[in-house]
């Protein structure tokens, strides 16, 4: 069974074709990083316009790369929630058009559930139930995953997402946007224990996250009471690598702690990691260390499948289709 998936929830336009939920036949991704970099973050109007301008070409490219015909495709899948409403609408409209034009089923996919499913594209027979952590620029959420299509929220951020904190700290340090990969590289040169930044655990039994206090702690460490202090003087007087490493370790400590706690509470048989921040080298290293310590398998997608992509959308849609979970043309984009 061939499913064409569409992903336009934020600032990547992606179209993929996946066979039987596992085999990636094509996976085309257009990143908008260069468009948003001058603004230091994603601008919704620019993102929406870029999706509109590129979606038709990306669909054509994915079909051509897969060496299939439109009539070979059995269903259309699309992320309809959560995300930027303007961006979602482009993908949803394109998916409805294809579904109606070729008279094939339409399947709505939850963006965060797709990130979890990215693990299934590369790993066989993942044991369930699993505790799943989706960590990205817009979300930091823990799920109890009973199977590929069944996920219950256990905890989530009450303020900044982890990826958002990376971007904001990168801005404080004058490192540009997006900040996650830059901090990851700088942290390798720094001392993780150089600065005792706070870890917000939010109480003994909480599985929620909070990173706004950590972001503020970095700001005050860098600039003190002078919020107008320039990044130029910062680079001459402080070790940015140490700040990056110490900040990154504080974020990862909390992510790992909460995930392991959830796995024990819910007697998970595995841990699944997904989302853009899952590409972080220290996060991956720390989870592998803890996997050996608690003797529980930890799965993480390849870095290419950590970022927003349509292969994870088409893959998950296969299982939704198998369960009869099919949408119709009344399906709407939902930003939350």
Helices and strands as residue ranges (DSSP letters): E 2-7, E 12-19, E 23-31, H 33-37, H 44-66, G 70-72, E 75-81, H 85-102, E 105-110, H 111-117, G 118-121, E 130-135, E 140-147, E 150-156, H 162-172, H 180-187, H 212-223, H 231-237, H 240-265, E 270-274, G 276-279, H 281-294, E 297-300, H 303-306, H 311-322
